[in-house]
Amino acid sequence: MRGPIPDETTRPVVSATIPAAAQVTGDALVIQESLADPERFAGLFDRYADEIHRYVSRRLGPESVSAADDVTAETFLAAFRKRARYDRSRPDARPWLYGMAANLIAKHHRGEVRRLRALARLAEPDGDSFEQRSVERVSARDLRPRLAAGLAALSRKERELFLLVAWADLTYEQASEALGIPMGTVRSRLSRTRAKIRRVLGEES
Amino acid sequence: MNEIDLYRDERPGAEPYDPGARASARSRLASGGARRARRPYVVVAAAGALALAATFVVTRPAQVEQRPQVRLMSASEVLDRAAGAVAEELDPRDDQYVVVKSQTMYGSYSMGEKEERWLYRTSRTIWLRAEQTGDAYGVLRMELLEPREFPGWPIPKQAYEGVGKPELIALANCDGGTVPDHLRSDYAAIKKLPSDAEGMRAHLYSAHEPNEKGVEADQSAFTRASDLLRETYVPAAQRKALYQAVATIPGVSVTEKVRDAAGREGIGVGLTTQAGTRDDLIFDRASFALLGERSEVVDAAVAGAPAGSLLASTAQLEVSVADEAPEVAGDPCRTKG
């Protein structure tokens, strides 16, 4: 009787049992203790807030600093609310946090694409002088136009996975955990993504 | 060269994390962490208000409901009746407002110098633009009612701040972000949702977050259904599909004889959550109209409160359409950081 479920987002059901206390280590232990003592959760913030903020800030760009602040804050708020559901057999909470950050970044999807396209246009040879000036201004900190064009060509899901690996340095396995997609999908999506990027970069050079 | 390495080497610079924003995120985590609603307008508080005498403290723990009942209906029976229920239907234009009056009780957790918990209650009316485009999407009139005790925690003074003083709050989306289509719950989006149970079910399951699988995805689907019904107007076709879709969520069952925040008795339909609670939508026994929602502790260890205590309770009192919302002075996006 179950209706259709989106294929890529489901994973085989894993046993929902909570491991014995002895096995709960690392971040999982902090999260477990925060159930009884919510203040402990700040420990997780202290450990990862800067890293998550860096990733969000790269994704949203230098002109959206306050949005990056908000997304980071909301990531940890969401994590705090959902901490009871954390899979405590996983000592490293980074994939979980990145997954939530990715979800929140997705709300800025349209803005992100607009921005990437604008950056990409700077690579066009006949860009007007204003845009040429912008190149110089922008290139010091921001993504190079050609690379922006590559990212702009990707779907939201492709970009999300690709950047978790390239910019957040997640392993394939961690990315699979973060996005809740199977390893097979991670591999195939990444190879498709790389091919797309190769094509775009090839065209532009 | 591998494209991943190329992008890794050319990583753009990240803006520094402003220490003020960082500290405020950390303290928000500490003070508002467990509040239920996502939008900023639920943020209670407002300091400086006259603290009422603490003799008002309600020491009676949230009431425990009685379960056993004579004639039991299954969840799908209740939902089927709800799906077929006749109601007065509305037809707001995109530029009009859906107006919902409700009474709510949710947990408030504060972790300043001393951790404090209480149940805050409000009486509220919300005006939501039928089509939520742009930054400003509505107005909320909210009055804090007497707080209740969070089982085992004395009610702190700050819980009384602002009680009895209605506030008018402009609702605006100030971060410039857009809610992805599958998470929208404004009327314009709801009326475009599938009007068949299968399609609606797929929609409910599309809301789940990364990492969620199995029962977690089921809970998320139920949460999405609740989000669609809370302070909204759902047209008849979508409402029918929605109730039918909820009936297919594994784990959904009936809680006989429960009350909503306004004291109206009804039948609960819901499931147990991994937060140690059982969450129900409440339906009227006769008309099968939606009355409200409730959340009751079933796992004391996980929820941090005795089994049977009520941690959330709402009542949706009236839904109507209006051409205008009350005026609120000032720019809602002005206060920042």
Boltz contact constraints between the chains, C-beta under 6 A:
constraints:
  - contact:
      token1: [A, 3]
      token2: [B, 198]
      max_distance: 6.0
  - contact:
      token1: [A, 3]
      token2: [B, 201]
      max_distance: 6.0
  - contact:
      token1: [A, 3]
      token2: [B, 202]
      max_distance: 6.0
  - contact:
      token1: [A, 4]
      token2: [B, 202]
      max_distance: 6.0
  - contact:
      token1: [A, 5]
      token2: [B, 205]
      max_distance: 6.0
  - contact:
      token1: [A, 6]
      token2: [B, 206]
      max_distance: 6.0
  - contact:
      token1: [A, 11]
      token2: [B, 213]
      max_distance: 6.0
  - contact:
      token1: [A, 13]
      token2: [B, 213]
      max_distance: 6.0
  - contact:
      token1: [A, 13]
      token2: [B, 214]
      max_distance: 6.0
  - contact:
      token1: [A, 38]
      token2: [B, 111]
      max_distance: 6.0
  - contact:
      token1: [A, 39]
      token2: [B, 111]
      max_distance: 6.0
  - contact:
      token1: [A, 45]
      token2: [B, 26]
      max_distance: 6.0
  - contact:
      token1: [A, 45]
      token2: [B, 29]
      max_distance: 6.0
  - contact:
      token1: [A, 50]
      token2: [B, 17]
      max_distance: 6.0
  - contact:
      token1: [A, 53]
      token2: [B, 17]
      max_distance: 6.0
  - contact:
      token1: [A, 54]
      token2: [B, 14]
      max_distance: 6.0
  - contact:
      token1: [A, 57]
      token2: [B, 14]
      max_distance: 6.0
  - contact:
      token1: [A, 57]
      token2: [B, 15]
      max_distance: 6.0
  - contact:
      token1: [A, 58]
      token2: [B, 12]
      max_distance: 6.0
  - contact:
      token1: [A, 58]
      token2: [B, 14]
      max_distance: 6.0
  - contact:
      token1: [A, 62]
      token2: [B, 15]
      max_distance: 6.0
  - contact:
      token1: [A, 65]
      token2: [B, 15]
      max_distance: 6.0
  - contact:
      token1: [A, 67]
      token2: [B, 175]
      max_distance: 6.0
  - contact:
      token1: [A, 69]
      token2: [B, 21]
      max_distance: 6.0
  - contact:
      token1: [A, 70]
      token2: [B, 175]
      max_distance: 6.0
  - contact:
      token1: [A, 73]
      token2: [B, 25]
      max_distance: 6.0
  - contact:
      token1: [A, 73]
      token2: [B, 28]
      max_distance: 6.0
  - contact:
      token1: [A, 76]
      token2: [B, 29]
      max_distance: 6.0
  - contact:
      token1: [A, 80]
      token2: [B, 29]
      max_distance: 6.0
  - contact:
      token1: [A, 80]
      token2: [B, 33]
      max_distance: 6.0
  - contact:
      token1: [A, 84]
      token2: [B, 274]
      max_distance: 6.0
  - contact:
      token1: [A, 84]
      token2: [B, 275]
      max_distance: 6.0
  - contact:
      token1: [A, 84]
      token2: [B, 302]
      max_distance: 6.0
  - contact:
      token1: [A, 85]
      token2: [B, 274]
      max_distance: 6.0
  - contact:
      token1: [A, 99]
      token2: [B, 210]
      max_distance: 6.0
  - contact:
      token1: [A, 99]
      token2: [B, 211]
      max_distance: 6.0
  - contact:
      token1: [A, 103]
      token2: [B, 209]
      max_distance: 6.0
  - contact:
      token1: [A, 106]
      token2: [B, 180]
      max_distance: 6.0
  - contact:
      token1: [A, 107]
      token2: [B, 177]
      max_distance: 6.0
  - contact:
      token1: [A, 107]
      token2: [B, 179]
      max_distance: 6.0
  - contact:
      token1: [A, 108]
      token2: [B, 177]
      max_distance: 6.0
  - contact:
      token1: [A, 110]
      token2: [B, 178]
      max_distance: 6.0
  - contact:
      token1: [A, 141]
      token2: [B, 13]
      max_distance: 6.0
  - contact:
      token1: [A, 142]
      token2: [B, 12]
      max_distance: 6.0
  - contact:
      token1: [A, 143]
      token2: [B, 12]
      max_distance: 6.0
  - contact:
      token1: [A, 144]
      token2: [B, 10]
      max_distance: 6.0
  - contact:
      token1: [A, 147]
      token2: [B, 10]
      max_distance: 6.0
  - contact:
      token1: [A, 165]
      token2: [B, 4]
      max_distance: 6.0
  - contact:
      token1: [A, 166]
      token2: [B, 4]
      max_distance: 6.0
  - contact:
      token1: [A, 166]
      token2: [B, 7]
      max_distance: 6.0
  - contact:
      token1: [A, 166]
      token2: [B, 8]
      max_distance: 6.0
  - contact:
      token1: [A, 167]
      token2: [B, 11]
      max_distance: 6.0
  - contact:
      token1: [A, 178]
      token2: [B, 210]
      max_distance: 6.0
  - contact:
      token1: [A, 179]
      token2: [B, 210]
      max_distance: 6.0
  - contact:
      token1: [A, 180]
      token2: [B, 210]
      max_distance: 6.0
  - contact:
      token1: [A, 180]
      token2: [B, 211]
      max_distance: 6.0
  - contact:
      token1: [A, 194]
      token2: [B, 3]
      max_distance: 6.0
  - contact:
      token1: [A, 197]
      token2: [B, 3]
      max_distance: 6.0
